[in-house]
Structure formats: structure tokens, C-alpha cells
Amino acid sequence: MRASWRQRIRFALAELLYGSSGRLRRAAPVIRSRRPNAVYVLGLHRILNPEQQRRAHSLPGMVMRATTFARLLEFLGQNFRVISLDEFLSGDREPSNGRPACLITFDDGWRDNYTTAFPLLLQHRLPATIFLATGFIGTDRTFWPEQLLRAWQDPALREQIRQRAVQAGCKAHSEPEAWIECLKHMPAARREDILRPLTEGIGGANGDAMLSWEEAAEMARAGIRFGSHTVTHPLLTYEDEATVMRELSDSRQQIETKLQQPVRAFAYPNGNWNPQVREHVKEAGFACAFTVRSGVHRAQDDLLTVRRFLLHEGCVVGRDGNFSAAVTRFRLAWGR
């Protein structure tokens, strides 16, 4: 795929600032290890091998290739002290041997976290945390954007999606990504009314399966930690107070019951939060909560609005399509 002009600019700047022959490297912002208790929190979603990638229906911003992820883990092991969620919550975030602390997180609870990411984490002996949308775990259900993208493959359903989205107030678009972005920003019940006639006949998760509780339990026994990502993954800023509290408390209770480990961490679906939602998260008893706002988390920052660098294939590979340490450094130094 041809690189966009934004990608070409990023490649050029990354090589100039962080490449092996970068002339401006001394003047470039670096991955800093001198800030006490500063943590680079990384957010990922799906890690796919070639066969999984052919069958998946997630947007590109959700996906990283298994080969790229393996190279990323090697890079993290060499340049960071990768910490566990328990260490993050205990305040044990000091740099080690010039390497700043880093926390690896995954959102949603995709089955490929078990089949593809988990073996690589074990191989590199690195901890990670997975935030579960519990209403999908152990079922054949999957998220509505993946259902919509499957429906989009049928020309007749594609036209119905356009019509119903426009009727819901979305502007006309030619690409499904734009419809998905519009449909995110409404209460889940309203969106379900719009999409149910279009998606109810397309079958189960297919290439977009979620974890089973048995797989999650195996990962937990191996040291992977789990947090809450609600039950049904609504954007909480569009829901009423009763729905927000139910999504928070039920998801936490389900994980603690199924996995027999305390749940102290939460990730906001889509990163959406406001002061009211933050307060509800606090009331629900969570010790920390993660957003998708880029940046380093520092000791004095709010633990209920922790920043994360969202990573996917497109923001860690170089011109040749393979993992690039220079591009990854650029992403973590600039948040772009």
C-alpha cells in the first residue's frame, strides 16, 4: 500500500531524528529515563498472523502483525523496564539502567491476544494487562464495528448502512470508517436499533472471536493481569448514570468471579471520559483508569485518567513495511 503524505513526512522526520544517520539526534526529544516515576503506557488491541489477518474485519488502527509485535517486544526489552500492573499500582516505576518504565496493555479481550500475543509475551518474559469487555468473553459475539464491516462486504447491505446512518444524522461518506466514527457517538441502545436489522443475519464472530474464560484463566495463571473494559463496550459519556454504574460494577464482578483475582484497573471504551464518568469510576472502586490520550504518565498525574500511546501496525513500521525502531521512537517522543 502506498504511504500517505503524512506517513512519508513521519518516515522522514523519524529517520532524521532517530535513524542510524540522523543528523539532528542530539537535539531531538528522546525517550526519557530521568523523570522519576514516569511510565510509557502502551495500548494495543489485536495481534494477528497472516491467516488471522485475512479473516479479521477490524479497522487498521486496531491491528498489528505478529512479526511486527515480536520486533516491538524485542525493542521494549532493550530500551525499557517493562513493568506489571501490580508494579504500576504500587508506585514501583523508577527507571533501571537508564531505561524508563513501560506498561503494556491490550483493550477488549480478542482471542488473538491468547493465540498470538501471549506466546510472544512468554517468549520475551514480559508482563501485560488485558482489559476485558466481559459481555463478549466466552461467547460467539463480537463488536459492532466488525459486524458493520462484514455487512459492508454485501452491496445491498452497504446501501442500507448508508441510508440508515444518514437517517441517524451522519453525513454521507464513501468509506465505512467514517460511518463507524459517526455511529460511535450516540447511546448504545440507539445505535443498536440502527444496526440490528443489518447485522443480525451475518452470523457469529467468524474471524473476530473473543477470548474464552478458560483462555483468560490460563493467561492469569501465567502472570497476565486483567482489568475492566465494561460489559458491552458503550462510550460512557453518552450513557445515563445508571448504565455507567452497571457497566462498571458488573464487569468488575464478572472478572473477579471468573478469574479469582482482584480487579483494580479500568480502561475507558474508546478513551471517552468526562469528570462525571471519572467520578463514577472512582466510586466503583477502581484504583486507576486508562485513556487513549497520548503522553507519558508522571508521578503527579491523575491515576484515573492515565495517558497511553496507542500502537498499531501503521505507527511502528518504516518505509519498507517492517518494524522501525526510529519510527517507534518518534511515536513515543512526539505522540505522533
PLY file of the C-alpha trace (Angstrom):
ply
format ascii 1.0
element vertex 336
property float x
property float y
property float z
element edge 335
property int vertex1
property int vertex2
end_header
0.00 0.00 0.00
1.33 3.42 -0.95
2.26 5.61 2.02
0.18 8.74 2.59
1.86 12.13 2.65
1.54 12.15 6.45
3.33 8.81 6.66
6.08 9.99 4.31
6.66 13.04 6.49
6.75 10.86 9.60
9.24 8.46 7.99
11.49 11.35 7.00
11.39 13.01 10.42
11.91 9.71 12.25
14.98 8.88 10.18
16.34 12.42 10.50
15.90 12.50 14.28
16.31 8.89 15.36
17.78 6.93 12.46
21.28 5.50 12.34
22.49 8.51 10.34
20.19 11.08 11.93
21.98 14.43 11.90
19.72 16.04 14.49
19.66 13.18 17.00
21.34 15.17 19.79
18.70 17.90 19.56
15.71 15.53 19.31
13.39 14.75 22.20
14.32 11.30 23.46
12.63 8.52 25.35
13.36 9.95 28.76
14.54 7.90 31.71
15.43 10.74 34.08
11.90 11.63 35.17
11.16 9.84 38.44
8.16 7.50 38.22
7.44 8.36 34.57
5.79 5.48 32.69
5.25 4.92 28.98
1.91 3.09 28.88
1.30 1.33 25.56
-2.19 0.45 24.31
-2.78 -2.29 21.73
-5.76 -4.29 20.51
-5.21 -7.16 18.06
-2.04 -9.10 17.17
-2.62 -11.15 14.02
-0.73 -13.73 12.00
-1.31 -13.77 8.20
-4.20 -16.26 8.34
-5.93 -14.35 11.14
-5.44 -11.08 9.27
-7.17 -12.48 6.16
-10.23 -13.40 8.23
-10.42 -10.35 10.51
-12.68 -7.33 9.97
-11.14 -4.78 12.34
-10.03 -1.33 11.23
-6.28 -0.89 10.54
-5.87 1.21 13.69
-6.75 -1.88 15.74
-4.24 -4.30 14.23
-0.55 -5.16 14.47
1.10 -8.07 12.66
2.59 -10.81 14.80
6.03 -10.31 13.22
5.90 -6.59 14.00
4.77 -7.26 17.57
7.69 -9.65 18.11
10.13 -6.95 16.98
8.35 -4.39 19.17
8.76 -6.63 22.23
12.46 -7.01 21.46
12.74 -3.21 21.21
10.89 -2.74 24.51
13.06 -5.27 26.30
16.20 -3.45 25.18
15.04 0.11 25.86
12.57 -0.08 28.78
11.98 -1.70 32.13
8.67 -3.36 31.30
6.62 -3.42 34.50
3.49 -5.26 35.55
0.19 -3.66 36.51
0.95 -4.55 40.14
4.24 -2.63 39.96
2.47 0.31 38.32
-0.12 0.45 41.10
2.47 0.04 43.86
4.40 3.05 42.56
7.44 0.97 41.56
8.11 2.91 38.36
11.71 4.01 38.71
13.99 3.72 35.67
16.58 0.95 35.66
19.99 1.10 33.96
18.91 4.19 32.05
15.71 2.52 30.84
12.36 4.16 31.69
9.37 2.13 32.86
6.83 0.81 30.37
3.43 -0.87 30.84
1.92 -2.99 28.03
-1.89 -3.04 27.82
-4.48 -4.55 25.47
-8.11 -3.48 25.13
-11.24 -5.58 24.52
-10.17 -9.21 25.02
-9.62 -10.57 21.50
-8.85 -14.27 21.16
-5.66 -13.47 19.25
-4.34 -11.96 22.48
-4.19 -15.60 23.64
-3.26 -17.42 20.42
-0.72 -14.93 19.05
0.33 -12.24 21.56
0.51 -14.43 24.66
3.18 -16.87 23.35
5.35 -13.93 22.28
4.99 -12.26 25.68
6.03 -15.52 27.34
8.97 -15.89 24.96
10.23 -12.41 25.82
9.26 -12.79 29.51
7.31 -9.54 29.52
4.18 -8.81 31.58
0.98 -7.32 30.17
-2.55 -6.31 31.17
-5.72 -7.04 29.20
-8.90 -5.02 29.69
-11.96 -7.22 29.12
-15.36 -6.24 27.75
-16.92 -9.08 29.72
-20.20 -9.38 27.83
-18.29 -10.78 24.85
-15.92 -13.14 26.69
-16.80 -16.80 26.25
-19.48 -16.04 23.62
-19.64 -16.02 19.82
-20.46 -12.29 19.86
-18.13 -9.56 18.67
-18.14 -5.77 18.45
-20.48 -3.81 16.23
-17.74 -2.16 14.08
-16.53 -5.61 13.00
-20.14 -6.63 12.30
-20.68 -3.49 10.25
-17.51 -4.09 8.22
-18.65 -7.65 7.48
-22.06 -6.35 6.41
-20.32 -3.72 4.25
-19.00 -6.52 2.02
-22.58 -7.12 0.78
-23.51 -4.37 -1.73
-27.19 -4.49 -0.74
-26.41 -4.14 2.96
-23.87 -1.44 2.15
-26.60 0.77 0.71
-28.83 0.09 3.71
-25.99 1.10 6.05
-25.64 4.39 4.18
-29.38 5.07 4.32
-29.83 4.25 7.98
-26.70 6.15 9.04
-27.84 9.27 7.17
-31.27 8.97 8.77
-29.47 8.86 12.13
-27.80 12.19 11.38
-24.48 11.09 9.89
-23.07 12.93 6.91
-22.77 10.97 3.67
-19.43 9.19 3.27
-17.93 6.71 0.86
-15.80 4.80 3.38
-17.09 2.62 6.24
-14.53 4.09 8.67
-16.39 7.40 8.58
-19.76 5.75 9.27
-18.24 3.88 12.23
-16.80 7.08 13.67
-20.18 8.80 13.43
-22.14 5.89 14.88
-19.82 5.70 17.90
-21.07 9.00 19.24
-24.55 8.08 20.44
-26.11 5.93 23.18
-25.60 2.24 22.56
-29.35 1.48 22.52
-29.94 3.96 19.71
-27.04 2.58 17.67
-28.28 -0.97 18.19
-31.71 -0.01 16.81
-29.99 1.36 13.70
-27.69 -1.60 13.09
-29.69 -4.63 14.30
-31.59 -5.18 11.02
-28.30 -5.02 9.11
-26.11 -7.26 11.25
-28.38 -9.86 12.85
-28.16 -12.20 9.86
-24.41 -12.25 9.31
-23.59 -14.95 11.87
-21.14 -15.19 14.75
-17.73 -13.72 15.34
-16.07 -15.63 12.48
-12.56 -14.12 12.20
-13.21 -11.71 15.07
-13.51 -14.08 18.02
-13.06 -13.05 21.63
-11.30 -14.83 24.49
-12.93 -17.63 26.42
-12.86 -17.53 30.21
-10.72 -20.69 30.16
-8.12 -18.96 27.98
-8.16 -15.89 30.21
-7.70 -18.10 33.28
-4.67 -19.80 31.69
-3.15 -16.41 30.96
-3.87 -15.24 34.51
-2.05 -18.26 35.92
0.96 -17.28 33.78
1.01 -13.75 35.23
-1.11 -11.76 32.78
-3.29 -9.27 34.67
-6.84 -8.34 33.74
-8.85 -5.17 34.12
-12.34 -3.98 33.26
-13.42 -2.51 29.94
-17.17 -2.51 30.81
-19.63 -5.26 29.88
-20.90 -4.16 26.45
-18.28 -1.52 25.50
-20.50 1.58 25.33
-18.89 5.01 25.18
-19.71 6.00 28.74
-20.02 9.73 28.08
-23.18 9.01 26.03
-24.87 6.81 28.65
-27.00 7.65 31.70
-25.68 7.31 35.24
-27.44 4.01 35.95
-26.00 2.43 32.80
-22.49 3.66 33.60
-22.56 2.27 37.12
-23.99 -1.06 35.95
-21.34 -1.42 33.24
-18.59 -0.69 35.76
-19.76 -2.85 38.64
-20.96 -5.85 36.62
-17.78 -6.11 34.55
-15.58 -5.94 37.62
-17.63 -8.54 39.46
-17.60 -10.93 36.50
-13.81 -10.82 36.14
-13.20 -11.27 39.86
-15.60 -14.22 39.97
-14.25 -15.93 36.85
-10.53 -15.33 37.35
-10.29 -15.14 41.13
-8.11 -12.05 41.10
-8.90 -8.52 42.31
-9.72 -6.01 39.57
-8.28 -2.58 40.29
-7.80 -1.17 36.79
-10.23 0.12 34.17
-9.87 1.29 30.56
-12.41 3.75 29.15
-14.01 2.38 25.94
-12.68 4.45 23.05
-10.92 6.53 25.70
-14.08 8.57 26.29
-14.39 10.12 29.75
-15.54 13.31 31.42
-15.50 14.44 35.08
-18.78 12.68 35.81
-17.65 9.37 34.32
-14.31 9.66 36.11
-16.14 10.11 39.41
-18.26 7.02 38.75
-15.09 5.01 38.05
-13.73 6.20 41.40
-16.99 5.32 43.17
-16.87 1.83 41.62
-13.60 1.24 43.45
-11.04 1.28 40.65
-7.54 2.42 41.61
-6.59 3.54 38.11
-8.20 4.10 34.71
-6.64 4.44 31.27
-7.49 6.83 28.45
-6.23 6.94 24.85
-4.74 10.42 25.17
-1.08 10.30 24.10
1.65 11.12 26.55
3.84 9.89 29.37
2.24 9.22 32.75
4.14 11.03 35.52
4.10 10.61 39.29
1.91 13.67 39.88
-0.66 12.79 37.19
-4.20 11.63 37.91
-4.37 7.81 38.20
-7.95 7.84 36.91
-7.02 9.47 33.58
-3.74 7.75 32.70
-2.33 8.58 29.28
-1.42 5.85 26.81
0.37 5.65 23.48
-1.94 3.66 21.20
0.13 1.49 18.88
-0.82 -0.32 15.69
0.98 -1.53 12.59
0.97 1.82 10.81
2.72 3.79 13.55
5.68 1.48 14.23
6.79 0.41 10.74
9.09 2.21 8.32
9.24 2.74 4.57
9.87 -0.96 3.90
6.78 -2.04 5.87
8.82 -3.65 8.64
9.21 -2.65 12.29
11.30 0.50 12.65
12.97 1.50 15.92
13.33 5.05 14.57
9.60 5.39 13.79
8.68 3.87 17.16
10.99 6.29 18.98
9.40 9.16 17.05
5.94 7.96 18.09
6.88 7.73 21.77
8.77 11.03 21.83
6.21 13.08 19.89
2.96 11.13 20.29
2.51 11.04 16.51
0 1
1 2
2 3
3 4
4 5
5 6
6 7
7 8
8 9
9 10
10 11
11 12
12 13
13 14
14 15
15 16
16 17
17 18
18 19
19 20
20 21
21 22
22 23
23 24
24 25
25 26
26 27
27 28
28 29
29 30
30 31
31 32
32 33
33 34
34 35
35 36
36 37
37 38
38 39
39 40
40 41
41 42
42 43
43 44
44 45
45 46
46 47
47 48
48 49
49 50
50 51
51 52
52 53
53 54
54 55
55 56
56 57
57 58
58 59
59 60
60 61
61 62
62 63
63 64
64 65
65 66
66 67
67 68
68 69
69 70
70 71
71 72
72 73
73 74
74 75
75 76
76 77
77 78
78 79
79 80
80 81
81 82
82 83
83 84
84 85
85 86
86 87
87 88
88 89
89 90
90 91
91 92
92 93
93 94
94 95
95 96
96 97
97 98
98 99
99 100
100 101
101 102
102 103
103 104
104 105
105 106
106 107
107 108
108 109
109 110
110 111
111 112
112 113
113 114
114 115
115 116
116 117
117 118
118 119
119 120
120 121
121 122
122 123
123 124
124 125
125 126
126 127
127 128
128 129
129 130
130 131
131 132
132 133
133 134
134 135
135 136
136 137
137 138
138 139
139 140
140 141
141 142
142 143
143 144
144 145
145 146
146 147
147 148
148 149
149 150
150 151
151 152
152 153
153 154
154 155
155 156
156 157
157 158
158 159
159 160
160 161
161 162
162 163
163 164
164 165
165 166
166 167
167 168
168 169
169 170
170 171
171 172
172 173
173 174
174 175
175 176
176 177
177 178
178 179
179 180
180 181
181 182
182 183
183 184
184 185
185 186
186 187
187 188
188 189
189 190
190 191
191 192
192 193
193 194
194 195
195 196
196 197
197 198
198 199
199 200
200 201
201 202
202 203
203 204
204 205
205 206
206 207
207 208
208 209
209 210
210 211
211 212
212 213
213 214
214 215
215 216
216 217
217 218
218 219
219 220
220 221
221 222
222 223
223 224
224 225
225 226
226 227
227 228
228 229
229 230
230 231
231 232
232 233
233 234
234 235
235 236
236 237
237 238
238 239
239 240
240 241
241 242
242 243
243 244
244 245
245 246
246 247
247 248
248 249
249 250
250 251
251 252
252 253
253 254
254 255
255 256
256 257
257 258
258 259
259 260
260 261
261 262
262 263
263 264
264 265
265 266
266 267
267 268
268 269
269 270
270 271
271 272
272 273
273 274
274 275
275 276
276 277
277 278
278 279
279 280
280 281
281 282
282 283
283 284
284 285
285 286
286 287
287 288
288 289
289 290
290 291
291 292
292 293
293 294
294 295
295 296
296 297
297 298
298 299
299 300
300 301
301 302
302 303
303 304
304 305
305 306
306 307
307 308
308 309
309 310
310 311
311 312
312 313
313 314
314 315
315 316
316 317
317 318
318 319
319 320
320 321
321 322
322 323
323 324
324 325
325 326
326 327
327 328
328 329
329 330
330 331
331 332
332 333
333 334
334 335
